[in-house]
Amino acid sequence: MQRFPASKNSKNAWLTLAVAAACAVLVPNSARAGDRLLATWGVTQVEGAAGGGLTPWATIAGSGSSNQIGGSAFVTHSRTNDGYDLKVAGAAVGIHDRVELSMARWSFKLGDVVPDKSIEMTALGVKVKVLGDAVYAQDSWMPQISVGAQFKSNEDKVLVNSFGADSSDVDVYASATKLWLGAAGGYNVLANLTLRLTRANQFGLVGFGGAGHDKRQLMAEGSVGVMLRDDLVVGTEYRQKPNNLEDTAAILKEQAAWDVFVAWFPTRQVSLTVAWLNLGNIVSKPDQQGLYLSGQVTF
């Protein structure tokens, strides 16, 4: 089997997370009355928001309750079957289980499409919980609902402008999340629906918009997870993406992304996620899929 050496930046990111995780494990792991249930804050979405790997949830980052400040830090790595390589690192702060501020830094290697070339992108996010409670309002059908925005800036302006796209833009979204306790043979079930207004091409890695596609489009994203144990969640996600650039070049056709995942929360401070990710066509290479790995430290 061919081995791919990790970059220095990737090694440093994972080392930082490992040190933070080791420190976090030393924190007492007991839960107190009023604390949020283990795993219900989710993992970290690739643009930095709390939720699943692909899509944000209405939950707020960190394990902090309504009178606390919490947060998280994460690193993610995914490599597709044709050599595209994505590394993401970032952090989020949750304020009183009401407001979330997040950031994520992307580095995407283009493989043999453009050898030795990487696209760098930064995402800055804000999310506000507006009503409901995903976990404790079990006597109500109302989910927890949050609204958010993500500003994304692609540093390769020359590349994205050559496709007729812009190098930065803002996505806005609304998420509804609900946990049903014991709903599936005694197992807890979580579902999320996110509606996103976006012009992002391949999440923003190929810019935003394109010729004749200047307006944001409404895209649907969803997650379903089953808690096999309090610390173990399995599920699947789906995320629509706009197809702004196919009119410019057929090789730029864009398709929806999906994954199946397992997320493990060995303590309240640490989670590890493994997923099989399918991104569809990416710049002349169809059916791009591969392993997705993510680690998170939560406080």
Secondary structure, DSSP 8 states (H G I E B T S, - for coil): -------HHHHHHHHHHHHHHHHHHTS-----TT---TTTT-EE-TTS-EESSSSB-SS-SSS--TT-EEEEEEEEEEEETTS-EEEEEEEEEEETTTEEEEEEEEEEE-TTSSTT-EEEEEEEEEEEEEE--TTT-TT-S--EEEEEEEEEEES-HHHHHHTT-BSEEEEEEEEEEEEEEEEETTEEEEEEEEEEEE-BSGGGTT-B-BTTB-S-EEEEEEEEEEEEETTEEEEEEEE-----STTT-GGG----EEEEEEEE-SSSSEEEEEEEEEEEEETTEEEEEEEEEEEEEE-
